[in-house]
Amino acid sequence: MPTPSMEDYLENIYKLIEQKGYARVSDIAEALEVHPSSVTKMVQKLDQNKYLVYEKYRGLVLTPKGKKIGKRLVDRHHLLEQFLRLIGVSEEKIYQDVEGIEHHLSWDSITAIENLVQLLENEPQLVKRLHSMKEAEEQEVDLP
């Protein structure tokens, strides 16, 4: 199982390849706001763990294992954004909150959230009730 740091790299590499058709060390460094040398070290580690194939100066290609995990991580990120949006978290806080929680949830918890999101999407009146509760609470106490 990849570490949280490895997950961040795999998620970003997967997204870059989906968007551009390739992922260069410089693109990954820019996306993660790290030095290219850090990317090179991690890419070598991901290569050793069979998540990708890396050839110096030629680029990298995700293995089937790397693609599967990368897609799963991107899907997890989107699911958590969707969940926070549904329960009324402000847009400005969603990205930061997802980044803070995504590595700390088990896949069992992710599945439970996925089921809850599906329920909430099928029952819009529950979402309205939830938002009403939040608005009422915010009126009682001026929350940050």
PAFIKOL-385559 format. One record per atom (N, C-alpha, C): residue in one letter; x, y, z; residue number from 0; atom name. Coordinates in nm, 2 decimals. Each point is the difference from the previous one (the first is absolute). Layout:
BEGIN
+---------+--------+--------+--------+-----+-------+
! residuo !   east !  north !     up ! num ! atomo !
+---------+--------+--------+--------+-----+-------+
!       A !      X !      Y !      Z ! NUM !    CA !
...
+---------+--------+--------+--------+-----+-------+
***
This chain:
BEGIN
+---------+--------+--------+--------+-----+-------+
! residuo !   east !  north !     up ! num ! atomo !
+---------+--------+--------+--------+-----+-------+
!       M !   0.08 !  -0.12 !   0.00 !   0 !     N !
!       M !  -0.08 !   0.12 !   0.00 !   0 !    CA !
!       M !   0.09 !   0.13 !   0.00 !   0 !     C !
!       P !  -0.03 !   0.09 !  -0.09 !   1 !     N !
!       P !   0.08 !   0.12 !   0.00 !   1 !    CA !
!       P !  -0.02 !   0.09 !   0.12 !   1 !     C !
!       T !   0.11 !   0.07 !   0.04 !   2 !     N !
!       T !  -0.01 !   0.10 !   0.11 !   2 !    CA !
!       T !  -0.08 !   0.12 !  -0.05 !   2 !     C !
!       P !  -0.04 !   0.09 !   0.10 !   3 !     N !
!       P !  -0.08 !   0.12 !  -0.05 !   3 !    CA !
!       P !   0.08 !   0.08 !  -0.10 !   3 !     C !
!       S !   0.13 !   0.01 !   0.02 !   4 !     N !
!       S !   0.08 !   0.08 !  -0.09 !   4 !    CA !
!       S !   0.00 !  -0.06 !  -0.14 !   4 !     C !
!       M !   0.01 !  -0.14 !  -0.01 !   5 !     N !
!       M !   0.00 !  -0.07 !  -0.12 !   5 !    CA !
!       M !  -0.14 !   0.02 !  -0.07 !   5 !     C !
!       E !  -0.10 !   0.00 !   0.08 !   6 !     N !
!       E !  -0.14 !   0.02 !  -0.05 !   6 !    CA !
!       E !  -0.01 !   0.13 !  -0.07 !   6 !     C !
!       D !   0.05 !   0.11 !   0.07 !   7 !     N !
!       D !   0.00 !   0.13 !  -0.06 !   7 !    CA !
!       D !   0.06 !   0.00 !  -0.14 !   7 !     C !
!       Y !   0.12 !  -0.06 !  -0.01 !   8 !     N !
!       Y !   0.07 !  -0.01 !  -0.13 !   8 !    CA !
!       Y !  -0.08 !  -0.08 !  -0.10 !   8 !     C !
!       L !  -0.05 !  -0.12 !   0.04 !   9 !     N !
!       L !  -0.08 !  -0.08 !  -0.10 !   9 !    CA !
!       L !  -0.12 !   0.07 !  -0.04 !   9 !     C !
!       E !  -0.07 !   0.07 !   0.09 !  10 !     N !
!       E !  -0.12 !   0.07 !  -0.04 !  10 !    CA !
!       E !   0.03 !   0.11 !  -0.10 !  10 !     C !
!       N !   0.10 !   0.08 !   0.03 !  11 !     N !
!       N !   0.04 !   0.11 !  -0.10 !  11 !    CA !
!       N !   0.05 !  -0.05 !  -0.13 !  11 !     C !
!       I !   0.08 !  -0.11 !   0.00 !  12 !     N !
!       I !   0.05 !  -0.06 !  -0.12 !  12 !    CA !
!       I !  -0.11 !  -0.05 !  -0.08 !  12 !     C !
!       Y !  -0.09 !  -0.07 !   0.06 !  13 !     N !
!       Y !  -0.12 !  -0.05 !  -0.07 !  13 !    CA !
!       Y !  -0.08 !   0.12 !  -0.07 !  13 !     C !
!       K !  -0.02 !   0.10 !   0.08 !  14 !     N !
!       K !  -0.08 !   0.12 !  -0.05 !  14 !    CA !
!       K !   0.08 !   0.06 !  -0.12 !  14 !     C !
!       L !   0.13 !   0.02 !   0.01 !  15 !     N !
!       L !   0.08 !   0.06 !  -0.10 !  15 !    CA !
!       L !  -0.01 !  -0.08 !  -0.13 !  15 !     C !
!       I !   0.01 !  -0.13 !   0.01 !  16 !     N !
!       I !   0.00 !  -0.09 !  -0.12 !  16 !    CA !
!       I !  -0.14 !   0.01 !  -0.06 !  16 !     C !
!       E !  -0.10 !   0.00 !   0.08 !  17 !     N !
!       E !  -0.14 !   0.01 !  -0.05 !  17 !    CA !
!       E !  -0.02 !   0.13 !  -0.08 !  17 !     C !
!       Q !   0.05 !   0.11 !   0.06 !  18 !     N !
!       Q !  -0.01 !   0.13 !  -0.06 !  18 !    CA !
!       Q !   0.09 !   0.03 !  -0.12 !  18 !     C !
!       K !   0.12 !  -0.04 !   0.01 !  19 !     N !
!       K !   0.10 !   0.04 !  -0.10 !  19 !    CA !
!       K !   0.05 !  -0.12 !  -0.09 !  19 !     C !
!       G !  -0.02 !  -0.12 !   0.05 !  20 !     N !
!       G !   0.05 !  -0.12 !  -0.07 !  20 !    CA !
!       G !   0.14 !  -0.04 !   0.05 !  20 !     C !
!       Y !   0.06 !   0.08 !   0.09 !  21 !     N !
!       Y !   0.13 !  -0.03 !   0.06 !  21 !    CA !
!       Y !   0.01 !   0.07 !   0.13 !  21 !     C !
!       A !   0.11 !  -0.03 !   0.07 !  22 !     N !
!       A !   0.03 !   0.07 !   0.13 !  22 !    CA !
!       A !   0.15 !   0.01 !   0.01 !  22 !     C !
!       R !   0.05 !   0.12 !  -0.01 !  23 !     N !
!       R !   0.15 !   0.02 !   0.01 !  23 !    CA !
!       R !   0.03 !   0.04 !   0.15 !  23 !     C !
!       V !   0.12 !  -0.02 !   0.03 !  24 !     N !
!       V !   0.05 !   0.03 !   0.14 !  24 !    CA !
!       V !  -0.04 !   0.15 !   0.03 !  24 !     C !
!       S !   0.03 !   0.09 !  -0.09 !  25 !     N !
!       S !  -0.03 !   0.14 !   0.02 !  25 !    CA !
!       S !  -0.15 !   0.03 !   0.02 !  25 !     C !
!       D !  -0.09 !  -0.07 !  -0.07 !  26 !     N !
!       D !  -0.14 !   0.01 !   0.02 !  26 !    CA !
!       D !  -0.04 !  -0.05 !   0.13 !  26 !     C !
!       I !   0.05 !  -0.11 !   0.05 !  27 !     N !
!       I !  -0.03 !  -0.05 !   0.13 !  27 !    CA !
!       I !   0.04 !   0.09 !   0.11 !  27 !     C !
!       A !   0.13 !   0.05 !  -0.02 !  28 !     N !
!       A !   0.05 !   0.09 !   0.10 !  28 !    CA !
!       A !  -0.09 !   0.13 !   0.02 !  28 !     C !
!       E !  -0.04 !   0.05 !  -0.12 !  29 !     N !
!       E !  -0.09 !   0.12 !   0.00 !  29 !    CA !
!       E !  -0.13 !  -0.03 !   0.07 !  29 !     C !
!       A !  -0.06 !  -0.12 !  -0.03 !  30 !     N !
!       A !  -0.13 !  -0.03 !   0.05 !  30 !    CA !
!       A !   0.00 !  -0.02 !   0.15 !  30 !     C !
!       L !   0.11 !  -0.06 !   0.05 !  31 !     N !
!       L !   0.02 !  -0.03 !   0.14 !  31 !    CA !
!       L !   0.07 !   0.11 !   0.08 !  31 !     C !
!       E !   0.05 !   0.10 !  -0.07 !  32 !     N !
!       E !   0.08 !   0.11 !   0.06 !  32 !    CA !
!       E !   0.12 !  -0.06 !   0.08 !  32 !     C !
!       V !   0.08 !  -0.08 !  -0.07 !  33 !     N !
!       V !   0.12 !  -0.06 !   0.06 !  33 !    CA !
!       V !   0.11 !   0.02 !  -0.10 !  33 !     C !
!       H !   0.13 !  -0.03 !   0.04 !  34 !     N !
!       H !   0.11 !   0.01 !  -0.09 !  34 !    CA !
!       H !   0.01 !  -0.12 !  -0.09 !  34 !     C !
!       P !   0.04 !   0.02 !  -0.13 !  35 !     N !
!       P !   0.02 !  -0.11 !  -0.09 !  35 !    CA !
!       P !   0.08 !  -0.12 !   0.06 !  35 !     C !
!       S !   0.10 !   0.04 !   0.08 !  36 !     N !
!       S !   0.08 !  -0.11 !   0.06 !  36 !    CA !
!       S !  -0.08 !  -0.09 !   0.09 !  36 !     C !
!       S !  -0.10 !   0.06 !   0.07 !  37 !     N !
!       S !  -0.08 !  -0.08 !   0.09 !  37 !    CA !
!       S !  -0.09 !  -0.09 !  -0.09 !  37 !     C !
!       V !  -0.05 !   0.05 !  -0.11 !  38 !     N !
!       V !  -0.08 !  -0.08 !  -0.09 !  38 !    CA !
!       V !   0.08 !  -0.12 !  -0.06 !  38 !     C !
!       T !   0.12 !   0.03 !  -0.04 !  39 !     N !
!       T !   0.08 !  -0.11 !  -0.05 !  39 !    CA !
!       T !   0.02 !  -0.11 !   0.10 !  39 !     C !
!       K !   0.03 !   0.04 !   0.12 !  40 !     N !
!       K !   0.02 !  -0.11 !   0.11 !  40 !    CA !
!       K !  -0.13 !  -0.08 !   0.02 !  40 !     C !
!       M !  -0.12 !   0.07 !   0.00 !  41 !     N !
!       M !  -0.12 !  -0.07 !   0.02 !  41 !    CA !
!       M !  -0.04 !  -0.09 !  -0.12 !  41 !     C !
!       V !   0.03 !   0.06 !  -0.12 !  42 !     N !
!       V !  -0.03 !  -0.08 !  -0.12 !  42 !    CA !
!       V !   0.08 !  -0.13 !   0.00 !  42 !     C !
!       Q !   0.13 !   0.01 !   0.04 !  43 !     N !
!       Q !   0.08 !  -0.12 !   0.01 !  43 !    CA !
!       Q !  -0.05 !  -0.10 !   0.10 !  43 !     C !
!       K !  -0.05 !   0.05 !   0.11 !  44 !     N !
!       K !  -0.06 !  -0.08 !   0.10 !  44 !    CA !
!       K !  -0.13 !  -0.07 !  -0.05 !  44 !     C !
!       L !  -0.08 !   0.08 !  -0.07 !  45 !     N !
!       L !  -0.13 !  -0.06 !  -0.06 !  45 !    CA !
!       L !   0.04 !  -0.10 !  -0.11 !  45 !     C !
!       D !   0.11 !   0.02 !  -0.07 !  46 !     N !
!       D !   0.05 !  -0.10 !  -0.10 !  46 !    CA !
!       D !   0.04 !  -0.13 !   0.07 !  46 !     C !
!       Q !   0.07 !   0.01 !   0.11 !  47 !     N !
!       Q !   0.04 !  -0.11 !   0.08 !  47 !    CA !
!       Q !  -0.12 !  -0.08 !   0.05 !  47 !     C !
!       N !  -0.10 !   0.07 !   0.03 !  48 !     N !
!       N !  -0.13 !  -0.07 !   0.05 !  48 !    CA !
!       N !  -0.09 !  -0.04 !  -0.10 !  48 !     C !
!       K !   0.04 !   0.01 !  -0.13 !  49 !     N !
!       K !  -0.08 !  -0.04 !  -0.12 !  49 !    CA !
!       K !  -0.13 !   0.07 !  -0.02 !  49 !     C !
!       Y !   0.00 !   0.13 !   0.04 !  50 !     N !
!       Y !  -0.12 !   0.09 !  -0.03 !  50 !    CA !
!       Y !   0.02 !   0.07 !  -0.13 !  50 !     C !
!       L !   0.13 !   0.01 !  -0.05 !  51 !     N !
!       L !   0.03 !   0.07 !  -0.12 !  51 !    CA !
!       L !   0.13 !  -0.05 !  -0.05 !  51 !     C !
!       V !   0.03 !   0.03 !  -0.13 !  52 !     N !
!       V !   0.13 !  -0.03 !  -0.06 !  52 !    CA !
!       V !   0.06 !   0.13 !  -0.03 !  52 !     C !
!       Y !   0.12 !   0.03 !   0.05 !  53 !     N !
!       Y !   0.06 !   0.13 !  -0.02 !  53 !    CA !
!       Y !   0.14 !  -0.03 !  -0.07 !  53 !     C !
!       E !   0.02 !   0.08 !  -0.10 !  54 !     N !
!       E !   0.13 !   0.00 !  -0.07 !  54 !    CA !
!       E !   0.05 !   0.14 !  -0.01 !  54 !     C !
!       K !   0.11 !   0.02 !   0.06 !  55 !     N !
!       K !   0.06 !   0.14 !   0.01 !  55 !    CA !
!       K !   0.00 !   0.06 !  -0.14 !  55 !     C !
!       Y !  -0.04 !   0.12 !  -0.01 !  56 !     N !
!       Y !   0.00 !   0.08 !  -0.12 !  56 !    CA !
!       Y !  -0.11 !  -0.04 !  -0.10 !  56 !     C !
!       R !  -0.07 !  -0.11 !   0.03 !  57 !     N !
!       R !  -0.10 !  -0.05 !  -0.09 !  57 !    CA !
!       R !  -0.14 !   0.02 !   0.05 !  57 !     C !
!       G !  -0.02 !   0.01 !   0.13 !  58 !     N !
!       G !  -0.13 !   0.02 !   0.06 !  58 !    CA !
!       G !  -0.04 !  -0.12 !   0.08 !  58 !     C !
!       L !  -0.13 !  -0.01 !   0.02 !  59 !     N !
!       L !  -0.05 !  -0.11 !   0.08 !  59 !    CA !
!       L !  -0.14 !  -0.05 !  -0.05 !  59 !     C !
!       V !  -0.03 !  -0.12 !   0.03 !  60 !     N !
!       V !  -0.12 !  -0.06 !  -0.04 !  60 !    CA !
!       V !  -0.06 !  -0.08 !   0.12 !  60 !     C !
!       L !  -0.12 !   0.02 !   0.03 !  61 !     N !
!       L !  -0.07 !  -0.07 !   0.11 !  61 !    CA !
!       L !  -0.01 !  -0.15 !  -0.04 !  61 !     C !
!       T !   0.02 !  -0.09 !   0.09 !  62 !     N !
!       T !  -0.02 !  -0.14 !  -0.02 !  62 !    CA !
!       T !  -0.15 !  -0.02 !   0.02 !  62 !     C !
!       P !  -0.06 !  -0.12 !  -0.04 !  63 !     N !
!       P !  -0.14 !  -0.02 !   0.03 !  63 !    CA !
!       P !  -0.04 !   0.02 !   0.15 !  63 !     C !
!       K !   0.09 !  -0.05 !   0.08 !  64 !     N !
!       K !  -0.01 !   0.02 !   0.15 !  64 !    CA !
!       K !  -0.01 !   0.15 !   0.03 !  64 !     C !
!       G !   0.09 !   0.08 !  -0.05 !  65 !     N !
!       G !   0.01 !   0.14 !   0.02 !  65 !    CA !
!       G !  -0.12 !   0.08 !  -0.05 !  65 !     C !
!       K !  -0.05 !  -0.04 !  -0.12 !  66 !     N !
!       K !  -0.12 !   0.06 !  -0.06 !  66 !    CA !
!       K !  -0.12 !  -0.03 !   0.09 !  66 !     C !
!       K !  -0.01 !  -0.12 !   0.04 !  67 !     N !
!       K !  -0.12 !  -0.04 !   0.09 !  67 !    CA !
!       K !   0.00 !   0.08 !   0.13 !  67 !     C !
!       I !   0.11 !   0.01 !   0.06 !  68 !     N !
!       I !   0.01 !   0.07 !   0.13 !  68 !    CA !
!       I !  -0.02 !   0.15 !  -0.03 !  68 !     C !
!       G !   0.06 !   0.05 !  -0.11 !  69 !     N !
!       G !  -0.01 !   0.15 !  -0.03 !  69 !    CA !
!       G !  -0.15 !   0.03 !  -0.02 !  69 !     C !
!       K !  -0.07 !  -0.08 !  -0.08 !  70 !     N !
!       K !  -0.14 !   0.03 !  -0.03 !  70 !    CA !
!       K !  -0.08 !  -0.01 !   0.13 !  70 !     C !
!       R !   0.03 !  -0.10 !   0.08 !  71 !     N !
!       R !  -0.07 !  -0.01 !   0.13 !  71 !    CA !
!       R !   0.02 !   0.12 !   0.09 !  71 !     C !
!       L !   0.12 !   0.05 !   0.00 !  72 !     N !
!       L !   0.03 !   0.12 !   0.08 !  72 !    CA !
!       L !  -0.07 !   0.13 !  -0.05 !  72 !     C !
!       V !   0.00 !   0.01 !  -0.13 !  73 !     N !
!       V !  -0.07 !   0.12 !  -0.06 !  73 !    CA !
!       V !  -0.15 !  -0.02 !   0.03 !  73 !     C !
!       D !  -0.05 !  -0.11 !  -0.01 !  74 !     N !
!       D !  -0.15 !  -0.03 !   0.03 !  74 !    CA !
!       D !  -0.02 !   0.03 !   0.14 !  74 !     C !
!       R !   0.09 !  -0.04 !   0.09 !  75 !     N !
!       R !  -0.02 !   0.03 !   0.15 !  75 !    CA !
!       R !  -0.01 !   0.15 !   0.02 !  75 !     C !
!       H !   0.10 !   0.07 !  -0.06 !  76 !     N !
!       H !   0.00 !   0.15 !   0.01 !  76 !    CA !
!       H !  -0.13 !   0.06 !  -0.04 !  76 !     C !
!       H !  -0.05 !  -0.04 !  -0.12 !  77 !     N !
!       H !  -0.12 !   0.06 !  -0.05 !  77 !    CA !
!       H !  -0.12 !  -0.04 !   0.09 !  77 !     C !
!       L !  -0.01 !  -0.12 !   0.05 !  78 !     N !
!       L !  -0.10 !  -0.04 !   0.09 !  78 !    CA !
!       L !   0.00 !   0.08 !   0.12 !  78 !     C !
!       L !   0.11 !   0.03 !   0.06 !  79 !     N !
!       L !   0.01 !   0.08 !   0.13 !  79 !    CA !
!       L !  -0.04 !   0.14 !  -0.03 !  79 !     C !
!       E !   0.04 !   0.06 !  -0.12 !  80 !     N !
!       E !  -0.05 !   0.13 !  -0.03 !  80 !    CA !
!       E !  -0.15 !   0.01 !  -0.02 !  80 !     C !
!       Q !  -0.05 !  -0.10 !  -0.06 !  81 !     N !
!       Q !  -0.15 !  -0.01 !  -0.02 !  81 !    CA !
!       Q !  -0.07 !  -0.01 !   0.13 !  81 !     C !
!       F !   0.05 !  -0.09 !   0.09 !  82 !     N !
!       F !  -0.06 !  -0.01 !   0.13 !  82 !    CA !
!       F !   0.00 !   0.13 !   0.08 !  82 !     C !
!       L !   0.11 !   0.07 !   0.00 !  83 !     N !
!       L !   0.01 !   0.12 !   0.08 !  83 !    CA !
!       L !  -0.09 !   0.11 !  -0.06 !  83 !     C !
!       R !  -0.01 !   0.00 !  -0.13 !  84 !     N !
!       R !  -0.09 !   0.09 !  -0.07 !  84 !    CA !
!       R !  -0.14 !  -0.03 !   0.04 !  84 !     C !
!       L !  -0.04 !  -0.12 !   0.00 !  85 !     N !
!       L !  -0.14 !  -0.04 !   0.03 !  85 !    CA !
!       L !  -0.04 !   0.03 !   0.14 !  85 !     C !
!       I !   0.10 !  -0.01 !   0.10 !  86 !     N !
!       I !  -0.04 !   0.03 !   0.13 !  86 !    CA !
!       I !   0.02 !   0.15 !   0.04 !  86 !     C !
!       G !   0.03 !   0.08 !  -0.10 !  87 !     N !
!       G !   0.00 !   0.14 !   0.02 !  87 !    CA !
!       G !   0.13 !   0.07 !   0.04 !  87 !     C !
!       V !   0.11 !  -0.07 !  -0.02 !  88 !     N !
!       V !   0.13 !   0.07 !   0.03 !  88 !    CA !
!       V !   0.03 !   0.10 !  -0.11 !  88 !     C !
!       S !   0.04 !   0.12 !   0.04 !  89 !     N !
!       S !   0.03 !   0.10 !  -0.10 !  89 !    CA !
!       S !   0.10 !  -0.03 !  -0.10 !  89 !     C !
!       E !  -0.01 !   0.04 !  -0.12 !  90 !     N !
!       E !   0.09 !  -0.03 !  -0.11 !  90 !    CA !
!       E !   0.15 !   0.03 !   0.03 !  90 !     C !
!       E !   0.02 !   0.11 !   0.07 !  91 !     N !
!       E !   0.13 !   0.05 !   0.04 !  91 !    CA !
!       E !   0.07 !  -0.10 !   0.09 !  91 !     C !
!       K !  -0.07 !  -0.08 !   0.07 !  92 !     N !
!       K !   0.06 !  -0.09 !   0.10 !  92 !    CA !
!       K !   0.01 !  -0.15 !  -0.05 !  92 !     C !
!       I !  -0.07 !  -0.03 !  -0.11 !  93 !     N !
!       I !  -0.01 !  -0.14 !  -0.04 !  93 !    CA !
!       I !   0.13 !  -0.06 !  -0.04 !  93 !     C !
!       Y !   0.08 !   0.07 !  -0.09 !  94 !     N !
!       Y !   0.13 !  -0.06 !  -0.04 !  94 !    CA !
!       Y !   0.09 !  -0.02 !   0.11 !  94 !     C !
!       Q !   0.02 !   0.09 !   0.09 !  95 !     N !
!       Q !   0.09 !  -0.01 !   0.11 !  95 !    CA !
!       Q !  -0.05 !  -0.11 !   0.10 !  95 !     C !
!       D !  -0.13 !  -0.01 !   0.02 !  96 !     N !
!       D !  -0.06 !  -0.11 !   0.09 !  96 !    CA !
!       D !   0.03 !  -0.13 !  -0.06 !  96 !     C !
!       V !  -0.03 !  -0.02 !  -0.13 !  97 !     N !
!       V !   0.03 !  -0.13 !  -0.07 !  97 !    CA !
!       V !   0.14 !  -0.04 !   0.01 !  97 !     C !
!       E !   0.09 !   0.10 !  -0.02 !  98 !     N !
!       E !   0.15 !  -0.03 !   0.01 !  98 !    CA !
!       E !   0.03 !  -0.05 !   0.14 !  98 !     C !
!       G !  -0.07 !   0.06 !   0.10 !  99 !     N !
!       G !   0.03 !  -0.03 !   0.14 !  99 !    CA !
!       G !  -0.05 !  -0.14 !   0.04 !  99 !     C !
!       I !  -0.11 !  -0.04 !  -0.06 ! 100 !     N !
!       I !  -0.06 !  -0.13 !   0.05 ! 100 !    CA !
!       I !   0.02 !  -0.12 !  -0.09 ! 100 !     C !
!       E !   0.03 !   0.02 !  -0.13 ! 101 !     N !
!       E !  -0.01 !  -0.11 !  -0.09 ! 101 !    CA !
!       E !   0.10 !  -0.12 !   0.03 ! 101 !     C !
!       H !   0.11 !   0.03 !   0.06 ! 102 !     N !
!       H !   0.10 !  -0.10 !   0.03 ! 102 !    CA !
!       H !  -0.03 !  -0.07 !   0.14 ! 102 !     C !
!       H !  -0.10 !   0.06 !   0.07 ! 103 !     N !
!       H !  -0.02 !  -0.05 !   0.14 ! 103 !    CA !
!       H !  -0.13 !  -0.09 !   0.01 ! 103 !     C !
!       L !  -0.06 !  -0.02 !  -0.11 ! 104 !     N !
!       L !  -0.12 !  -0.08 !  -0.01 ! 104 !    CA !
!       L !   0.03 !  -0.14 !  -0.05 ! 104 !     C !
!       S !  -0.06 !  -0.10 !   0.06 ! 105 !     N !
!       S !   0.01 !  -0.14 !  -0.06 ! 105 !    CA !
!       S !  -0.09 !  -0.01 !  -0.12 ! 105 !     C !
!       W !   0.03 !  -0.10 !  -0.08 ! 106 !     N !
!       W !  -0.08 !  -0.02 !  -0.12 ! 106 !    CA !
!       W !  -0.14 !  -0.04 !   0.04 ! 106 !     C !
!       D !  -0.02 !  -0.06 !   0.12 ! 107 !     N !
!       D !  -0.13 !  -0.03 !   0.06 ! 107 !    CA !
!       D !  -0.08 !   0.12 !   0.02 ! 107 !     C !
!       S !   0.07 !   0.10 !   0.06 ! 108 !     N !
!       S !  -0.07 !   0.13 !   0.02 ! 108 !    CA !
!       S !  -0.03 !   0.07 !  -0.13 ! 108 !     C !
!       I !   0.09 !  -0.01 !  -0.10 ! 109 !     N !
!       I !  -0.03 !   0.06 !  -0.13 ! 109 !    CA !
!       I !  -0.12 !  -0.06 !  -0.06 ! 109 !     C !
!       T !  -0.01 !  -0.13 !   0.01 ! 110 !     N !
!       T !  -0.12 !  -0.07 !  -0.05 ! 110 !    CA !
!       T !  -0.13 !   0.04 !   0.07 ! 110 !     C !
!       A !   0.01 !   0.02 !   0.13 ! 111 !     N !
!       A !  -0.12 !   0.05 !   0.08 ! 111 !    CA !
!       A !  -0.04 !   0.14 !  -0.05 ! 111 !     C !
!       I !   0.10 !   0.09 !  -0.02 ! 112 !     N !
!       I !  -0.02 !   0.13 !  -0.05 ! 112 !    CA !
!       I !  -0.07 !   0.00 !  -0.14 ! 112 !     C !
!       E !   0.06 !  -0.09 !  -0.08 ! 113 !     N !
!       E !  -0.06 !  -0.02 !  -0.14 ! 113 !    CA !
!       E !  -0.15 !  -0.04 !   0.01 ! 113 !     C !
!       N !  -0.03 !  -0.09 !   0.09 ! 114 !     N !
!       N !  -0.14 !  -0.04 !   0.02 ! 114 !    CA !
!       N !  -0.09 !   0.12 !   0.05 ! 114 !     C !
!       L !   0.06 !   0.08 !   0.09 ! 115 !     N !
!       L !  -0.07 !   0.11 !   0.05 ! 115 !    CA !
!       L !  -0.02 !   0.11 !  -0.11 ! 115 !     C !
!       V !   0.10 !   0.02 !  -0.08 ! 116 !     N !
!       V !  -0.02 !   0.10 !  -0.11 ! 116 !    CA !
!       V !  -0.11 !  -0.05 !  -0.09 ! 116 !     C !
!       Q !   0.00 !  -0.12 !  -0.03 ! 117 !     N !
!       Q !  -0.10 !  -0.06 !  -0.09 ! 117 !    CA !
!       Q !  -0.14 !   0.02 !   0.06 ! 117 !     C !
!       L !  -0.01 !  -0.02 !   0.13 ! 118 !     N !
!       L !  -0.13 !   0.02 !   0.07 ! 118 !    CA !
!       L !  -0.04 !   0.14 !   0.00 ! 118 !     C !
!       L !   0.09 !   0.09 !   0.03 ! 119 !     N !
!       L !  -0.03 !   0.15 !   0.00 ! 119 !    CA !
!       L !  -0.04 !   0.05 !  -0.14 ! 119 !     C !
!       E !   0.07 !  -0.05 !  -0.11 ! 120 !     N !
!       E !  -0.04 !   0.04 !  -0.13 ! 120 !    CA !
!       E !  -0.14 !  -0.05 !  -0.04 ! 120 !     C !
!       N !  -0.04 !  -0.12 !   0.05 ! 121 !     N !
!       N !  -0.13 !  -0.05 !  -0.03 ! 121 !    CA !
!       N !  -0.11 !   0.05 !   0.09 ! 121 !     C !
!       E !   0.04 !   0.07 !   0.11 ! 122 !     N !
!       E !  -0.10 !   0.06 !   0.09 ! 122 !    CA !
!       E !   0.03 !   0.15 !   0.02 ! 122 !     C !
!       P !  -0.02 !   0.08 !  -0.10 ! 123 !     N !
!       P !   0.03 !   0.14 !   0.01 ! 123 !    CA !
!       P !  -0.06 !   0.08 !   0.12 ! 123 !     C !
!       Q !  -0.12 !  -0.06 !   0.05 ! 124 !     N !
!       Q !  -0.06 !   0.07 !   0.12 ! 124 !    CA !
!       Q !   0.09 !  -0.02 !   0.12 ! 124 !     C !
!       L !   0.08 !  -0.10 !   0.01 ! 125 !     N !
!       L !   0.09 !  -0.02 !   0.11 ! 125 !    CA !
!       L !   0.11 !   0.11 !  -0.01 ! 125 !     C !
!       V !   0.05 !   0.02 !  -0.12 ! 126 !     N !
!       V !   0.10 !   0.10 !  -0.01 ! 126 !    CA !
!       V !  -0.05 !   0.14 !   0.03 ! 126 !     C !
!       K !  -0.13 !   0.03 !  -0.04 ! 127 !     N !
!       K !  -0.06 !   0.13 !   0.04 ! 127 !    CA !
!       K !  -0.01 !   0.01 !   0.15 ! 127 !     C !
!       R !  -0.04 !  -0.11 !   0.07 ! 128 !     N !
!       R !  -0.02 !   0.00 !   0.15 ! 128 !    CA !
!       R !   0.14 !   0.03 !   0.06 ! 128 !     C !
!       L !   0.10 !  -0.07 !  -0.05 ! 129 !     N !
!       L !   0.14 !   0.02 !   0.05 ! 129 !    CA !
!       L !   0.05 !   0.14 !  -0.01 ! 129 !     C !
!       H !  -0.03 !   0.06 !  -0.12 ! 130 !     N !
!       H !   0.04 !   0.14 !  -0.02 ! 130 !    CA !
!       H !  -0.08 !   0.09 !   0.09 ! 130 !     C !
!       S !  -0.12 !  -0.02 !   0.02 ! 131 !     N !
!       S !  -0.09 !   0.08 !   0.09 ! 131 !    CA !
!       S !   0.06 !  -0.01 !   0.14 ! 131 !     C !
!       M !   0.04 !  -0.12 !   0.04 ! 132 !     N !
!       M !   0.05 !  -0.01 !   0.14 ! 132 !    CA !
!       M !   0.13 !   0.08 !   0.01 ! 132 !     C !
!       K !   0.08 !   0.00 !  -0.10 ! 133 !     N !
!       K !   0.13 !   0.07 !   0.00 ! 133 !    CA !
!       K !  -0.03 !   0.15 !   0.01 ! 133 !     C !
!       E !  -0.09 !   0.05 !  -0.09 ! 134 !     N !
!       E !  -0.04 !   0.14 !   0.00 ! 134 !    CA !
!       E !  -0.05 !   0.05 !   0.14 ! 134 !     C !
!       A !  -0.08 !  -0.08 !   0.06 ! 135 !     N !
!       A !  -0.06 !   0.03 !   0.13 ! 135 !    CA !
!       A !   0.11 !   0.01 !   0.10 ! 135 !     C !
!       E !   0.09 !  -0.10 !   0.00 ! 136 !     N !
!       E !   0.11 !   0.00 !   0.09 ! 136 !    CA !
!       E !   0.09 !   0.13 !  -0.02 ! 136 !     C !
!       E !   0.03 !   0.03 !  -0.12 ! 137 !     N !
!       E !   0.08 !   0.12 !  -0.03 ! 137 !    CA !
!       E !  -0.06 !   0.13 !   0.04 ! 137 !     C !
!       Q !  -0.13 !   0.00 !   0.00 ! 138 !     N !
!       Q !  -0.07 !   0.12 !   0.05 ! 138 !    CA !
!       Q !   0.00 !   0.01 !   0.15 ! 138 !     C !
!       E !   0.00 !  -0.11 !   0.07 ! 139 !     N !
!       E !   0.01 !   0.00 !   0.15 ! 139 !    CA !
!       E !   0.14 !   0.04 !   0.04 ! 139 !     C !
!       V !   0.10 !  -0.05 !  -0.06 ! 140 !     N !
!       V !   0.14 !   0.03 !   0.04 ! 140 !    CA !
!       V !   0.07 !   0.04 !  -0.13 ! 140 !     C !
!       D !   0.08 !   0.11 !   0.01 ! 141 !     N !
!       D !   0.07 !   0.04 !  -0.11 ! 141 !    CA !
!       D !   0.13 !  -0.08 !  -0.02 ! 141 !     C !
!       L !  -0.01 !  -0.11 !  -0.08 ! 142 !     N !
!       L !   0.10 !  -0.10 !  -0.02 ! 142 !    CA !
!       L !   0.11 !   0.05 !  -0.10 ! 142 !     C !
!       P !   0.12 !  -0.03 !   0.02 ! 143 !     N !
!       P !   0.11 !   0.04 !  -0.10 ! 143 !    CA !
!       P !  -0.02 !  -0.08 !  -0.13 ! 143 !     C !
+---------+--------+--------+--------+-----+-------+
***
